[in-house]
């Protein structure tokens, strides 16, 4: 019975670590200046850059930090 509890705790820990690593890679991909092709600003999807703003520059969407 005790082995089952230990196995459950190990699986929870592994699951949490996978989720944390995934979130780290997603966040680092956005903040490193990931770009995609565009012709005008409206081709740049805003949700790829949250909380930044996507702007079309030199036919590429780039995430810029907008100050309020």
N, C-alpha and C positions, 0 to 999 in steps of 0.2 A: 504494500500500500504506500509506503514511504517513497519507494522508487518512482511510482507514478507521479507523485507530487514534485519530485526533483526534475523529472523529465518535462513536466509542464512548465516549470520555472525556466528551464534551459531553453525551451522552444519560445517562450515569451520574450526572453532576452534576445535571442537570435532575430526574431521578428522585429523588435524595436530597433535593433542595430541596422537591419536592412532598410527600414523606413528612414532612419536618420541619415544613412549614407546616400540613399536616393534623393532626399531633400537637399542635401549638401551639393550633389552634382547638378541638380536642377537650378539651384540658386547661383552656383558659380558659372554655369553656362549663360545665364542672363546677364550677369554683371561683367563678363569678360568681353562684351561688345559683339555678340553674335549678330550676324547680318543676314538679310535675305533680299532678293531682287525686287525692284519696284520701278514704277515710272513717275508716280505722283504720291504725295503724302497719304492720300486716302487708301492706297494699296498696302500701307503699313498697318498691320493689325495691332491695335493698342494693347491688347491683353498679353502680348509676348514680352512687353517691357515693364509691366507694373512693378514698382510705382513710378517708373520713368515714362517718357513720351517718345514714341517712334516717329522719326522724321526721315523722309526720303532725301538722300544726298548722294550724288554721283551714281544714281541708279541702284542704290542699296539702302535698305531700311536700317537705321542705326538708332540705338537707344540713347537718349540724352536725359540728363537729370534736369528737371525743371524746378526752378526756385519760385516759391510763392511770394 
